[in-house]
């Protein structure tokens, strides 16, 4: 899959992804830990995760039932 991410597109925080998915942030962190959702670490703590919008879109498509 060719990413449509551009340098000017904003990265999302875990809180923003959780709001988009209507789940608690702990579910977002669990999806990252299990390898189902890709994230980039920008700081050494949990608040340092950032998500590319294309990765969130791919996660949504992959979890459809």
Buried (B, 14 or more C-beta within 10 A) or exposed (E): EEEEEEEEEEBBBBEBBBEBBEEEBEBBBEBBEEEEBBBEEEEEEEEEBBBBBBBBEBBEEEEEE
